[in-house]
């Protein structure tokens, strides 16, 4: 059984009948679109997608910071006024 990461779900056949209505009904909540009771994709609004992308970018940046902090012994000290 697959985990469904949405409170709302709809079958593929029902979704294809009127996707705009599904979007209106869902509001800002994600919708899992199912085929044979298994999620095949999630419908999200542009605002929600942008938030997800921002969160991924933040996670990548946090990983880069952790990596660089682990290499502090190789850092070069600089004076900000000389840059």
N, C-alpha and C positions, 0 to 999 in steps of 0.2 A: 504494500500500500504506500502511495506517495504522500508526502507531507504537502499540505496546501497552505501557502503563506498569504491567505486572504480570508476575510470574514464572509465575502460574497463569492459565489461561484455560479456558473451558468454552462449549459451544454453548448457545444459548438454549433449544433443545428439551431438552437434558440438564439444564440448570439448572431448568427448570420442573417436571421430574419430582420433584425433591427438593431444594429450596433450603436446607433446614435441614442436610442432609448436606453440601452444598457448604460451608456456613459452618463446620461442625465440622471438615471436612477441611482447610480453609484456615487455621484458627487465626487468627493475627493478620496474615496476609498478604492483600493485596488480590487480587481475582479479576476478570479481564476477562471479561465475558459477551459472546459473539460472535453475530452474526447474519450469515450468509453470509461468515464469516471476517473480519468487521469488528467492532471493539468498539462496542457500543451503550450499555453502562454498566459501571461498576465496582462490585463489591460490597466494602464495607469494614465493619469492626466499628465500633461506636459509639466505642470508644477511639481508633481510628485516625482516624475522622472528626473527633473533637474535637481531636486533635493537628494535623490539617490546618487546621482553622479557627483554632486558636491561632497557627499559623505565618503564616497570611494576616493576622491581626490584627497580629502582630509586624511584618510587612512594611509594613503600612499605617502603623503607628506610627513605624517607622524613616524612612519617606518624609516624614511630617509633621515629624519632628525635623530631617531634612536641609533641608526647606523653610524651617523657622524659623531654623536656623543661617545660612542664606543671607541672611536678613533681619536679621542682628544689628545693623546700623547703625540700625535703626528701634526697637531695644529700649529699654525704660525701666528704669533701675536702681532697685531698691527695697531697703529694709531689711526683712529677714524679721521682725525684732522689732516693726516698725510695722504689720504686717499683721494 
